[in-house]
Amino acid sequence: MKIRSKILAQENSIIKIEIGDNYYPKNQLTQENINIKNSDSKNIKSSHLITQGMVILDTQMYFSTPQTIVFEIDEETVVMNFICCNNVETQIDQLESEKYSKENTHNIFYTTNYKATFKIPAFEQINYLSIILSKDFYYQIINKDWELHEKFSKNILLKKSSYLTSKYLPFTPAIQWVIHEIKNCNRNGALKKMYIETKVKELLVHQLEAIINLPVQKDQIDEDDYNKLQQAKLILDEDYVHAPTLAELSRLISLNEFKLKKGFKACFGTTVKSYIIKLRMEHAKELFQNKASTVSEVAYKCGYKDVSHFSAAFKNFYGFSPQKFKINWDFINFWITGLLLLS
């Protein structure tokens, strides 16, 4: 499999990777980083995790003038795509893609010979995470006969390019968390490969769950109300630590509380209160894993004034107390450190 990406107006490639298509458990995972900076025109950072049958691209770009990027893959491939930016005009051969990218959305697609053109606007921060899998690798992590993606699998067998779902779907908190874990993995060697492959499988599970529990589509709800509900979700995403009350949120989006409660559950599959708790618990888990924080410090940073209320919410969400999680996580870190020192 050959993966190539370049700015249309230039000859040199931004990305140039060649790997085998077959999955082998003992193959190493390597990492490469690209940093292209020109104060007059462009700033490109791209981190690549590479093994046989799989490439993970975490690419960030910023241009002071509009640019066109061409991206190509010369073999059959399944791409788990996570878009973290707006306003990129996209054209993909063999696929009817949405014309402009939408921030924090995801999809999966299959192509036999991928060629895409991305028109990047000036002064727009661009970020994509793409997990590129050979067909062999993809079928190592999901059975081709599973009903979860029967139509998609048939298209692969027929070598018919297609999306898993017709529209890009919004990130769930679970997807955001796993993306964070992949980007911030600091393990090395075989442990890192095992960890990353596990996280790719986990991401696929969350993507399939999002499709199974598809939110209400825009044409199934009043357009104005739908936009207000999306605004409500964005407000909570941006500040769940100091989340507004239901009445305050209702006023902020100019939608009555009844429509807010009913519409939010219909669109996002959860209540406003449960969504806030989920965001806070994911943040708490991150704080425990990345810093030597006490339970009371984490409680405060997640928006709880009472530690007992935080502990009860954490135990209800994860099934065990934050104290137990912290002890177990400290032990796991100690155990991994020991393994690395012995290797």
N, C-alpha and C positions, 0 to 999 in steps of 0.2 A: 504494500500500500504506500503510495506517494502522496504527501500532503504539501501543498504549495500555497503561499499567500504573498501578494505583492501590491504595492501601490501602482495603479495603472500607468501613471506618468513616469514611472521609474523602472529600470531593468532589474535591479537587485531584489531578491526575495526577502520578505520579512520573516516568513516561516518556510522552512525547507526540511521535511522529515521523511524518512523512508523506513518502514518496518515490515516484518513478515505478517501474514494474515492469520496464522494458526496460533492458538493459545497453548502455551506450555507453562505449567505451574512453577517450574524452577527458573524461568527467565527472570532476569533482574529488572528492576524498575530504576530508570535513570531520570535525572532532572537537568533541564537546561534553562537558562534565563537569557532573554534578549532585552536590551535597553538601548533604544535609539532616541537620542535627544538632540534637537536642533532648535535653539531659541527663536529662530526666525519662522519656523513652519510646523514642526511636528515633535511629538513626544509619545513614544511607543514603548510599553513594557509588556512583555509576554513571558509567562512562566509555563513550562511544558513538563508534564510527567509522561514518560514513554516506556512502554514494554511491548512485547510482541502481541499484536492484535488490539492494542488500546493506546490512545493518546488523549491526554487531558490538557486542554489549552485554556489558560486564564489570561485573557488579553485586555489591556487597557490602552486607549488611544485618545489623543487630544491634538487637534489641528487648528491653526489660526486661519487657514484657508480651506475651502471644501476639497475633499479628496474622494477618489474612487478606489476601492479595494477589490481585488479579484482573488477568490479563494477556490481551490480545486482539490479534489480527491479522486484518484484514478481507478478505484476499485469499489465493489459493493461495500456499503458501509451503513451502519446505524448510528445516528447522532442524537445524543441526549443534549438538548440545547437549552441554556439558561441565559436569558437576556436581562441585563441590568441597566439599560439605557433606552432613551426615547429617540424618535425622529430620524432613525437610519432607514433610508429607502433601500429595500431589498428586492433583488430579482434572482430567483433560483431556477436554473434549467430543470425541466421535468417536473417541477412542483409549482402549484399555484399558491405562492406564499402571500401572507398579508403584506401590503405595500410598505407600511412603516412599522418599525419596531415599537413595542410597548414595554416600559420599564417593569422589571420584576415579573416576567412571564416565562413560561417554559413549554416545551413540546418535545416530541421524539419523531424523527423521520428516517426513512430509508431511501437511499438512492443507489443506482448502479454506477453512476459516473457523475460525481457532484461538481457542479460549477456554479458559483454564486458571485453576484456583483453587489457590493455595498456602497451606497453613496453617503459619505460621512459629511455632515454639515460642519461648518466652522464653529469653534468655541462651544463644543458639546462634548462632555466627558463620556467616552464610550467604554463599555465593559461587557464582555461576553465570557461565559464559561461553557465550553463545548467538550463533551466526552465522546470521542470518536471511537467506535468499536467495529472491528471486522465482524462479518456474519458469524464466523466460527466462535469468536469471543462472546458475542451476544447470546448465542445458543448454549454457551456454557453457564450463563446465569439465569436463563429463563427457558422453560420447555416450549418448543415451537407449537405444541398442540394445546397449550393452555387456552381456556376460553377467555381469559382476561384480555387477550389481544389476538383473537382468532383471525379477524379480518386483516389486521396488519401483518400477521405471520403468513397468511395466504399470499398477500402482495409480495412479500419477500421471496416466497417459493416461485412465484410467477415472474420475479424480477421486475416488478411494477413499482416505481417510485411512489411513495405516499407518506402522509403524516399519520401518526397514531390517532390524533384527534384533529378535527377540522380547524380549531382555533387554538391559539396560544392561551394557556390558562395562567391565572395569577399564582405567584408563589404562596405556598402554605408556610406557617412557621416552622414546620418540620423540615421542609425543603431548604429554607433559609439557614437552619441550624446545620444541616449536613454539608451544605456548601461552605459554611464557615469552617467546619471541621476539616474538610479537604484542603482548603486554602491555608489553614494554619497548622497543618500536621508537621510536627518537628521530629518525627521518628526517622530512623535510617535503616538501610539495608532491607533484609527479608521482612522485618517487622513493619516497615513502611509499606512495602508492597502488599502484605496481607491486610493491613489497615485500609489502604486506599481501595483495594478491590472490594472489601467489605462495605465501604462507604458508597461505592458505585452501585452495588446491589441494593443498599438501603435507599439511595436516591430513586432507583427504578421502582421500588416498592411504593414510595411516596408519590411518584408520578402516576403510577397505575391507580393508586387510591384516589388521587385527585380526579382522575377520569371517571372512575366508578361512581364517585360522589360528586358528579358535575354540578356546579352551582347553577342557579337559575340564569338562563341566557337573557341578554339585553332585550330581545324581542318578546320575552314572556312577562315583562314588568314595565310599568310606565317609565319612559326614558328619563324623565326628570327625576323621578324617585330613585331610579337605578344609579344615576350619577351622584345623587346625594348619599346613597348608601356606600358607594365607592369612596366618597370623600370621608365618610365616617370611619371606614376601615383605615384609610390613610392617616387620619388624625390619631387613631389608636396605635398604628404601627410606628409613628414618629415619636409618640410620648406616652407609652403605656405605663411608665413609672408614675407619672402624675396624670393619670387618665381622668377625663371629665366624668361626672355622673351621667346617668342616662338622660336626665333633664337638661343638663348642660350640653351634652352632645346633640340632643334634639334641637336645641336653640342654635348651636353652631352651624348645623347643616340645614336649618329651616325645614325640618320634617317632624311631624308630630310623633310622640313617643310610641303610639300604637303601631304606626307604619314602620318606625325605626326598629322596634323589637321584632315584628313579624317579618319585615323585609330583610333584616340582617340575617336572621336564622335561615330564611329561604335562599338567600344569595350565597352565604358562606358556610352553611351547615352547622352553625353554632350560635349561641347567644352572645350578646355583647359582653356580659360578665365573664362567661367561660373563655371568650377570646382574649380578654385582658389577662386572665389568670394564666392562660397558656403562654402568652408572650412573656409574662413575668417569670414563669417557671423555667422556660427555656433560657432566659437571661440569668437566672439563679444558677442553673447548671453550668453555664459558661463561666460565671464568676468563680464557682467552686473549682472548676477544672484548670483555670488559667492563673489564679492568684491565691495566695495564702490568706484568704479572708475568713473572718469568723462568721458564725451563723447570724449574729445580730447585725454585722456590717452588710452582709448580703441581703438580709431582710430589708434594711433601710434603703439600700441601692435599688431594690425592686419595688419600692413604693409602700412598704408595710411599716407602720409605726409600732405595731405590737409584734414581738418576735413569736409569741405563741400562735397568733393568727397566721403568720408566715409558715411556721412549722406544720400547722394543721393543713394548710393549702398544699404545701410541698408533699406531705405524706399522702394526701388524697390524690394528688396528680401522679406521683411516681410509685407509690406503694410502700415507701419507707421514709423515715425521717431525714431531714437535712444533715443531722449529726451523723447518722449512719452512712449516708452517702459520702460525706466529707472524709470519714475514717476510711471507708473502702477505697475512695479515690486516692487518698494519700498512700495507702498500701500498694495500690496498683502502680503508682508512679515510682515508689521505692523498688518494687519488684522489677519493673522495666529498666530502671537505672542500673540495677544489679546485673541484669542480663546483658546490657550494653557494655558494662565494665568488664564482664567475663568474655565477651566476644572478641 
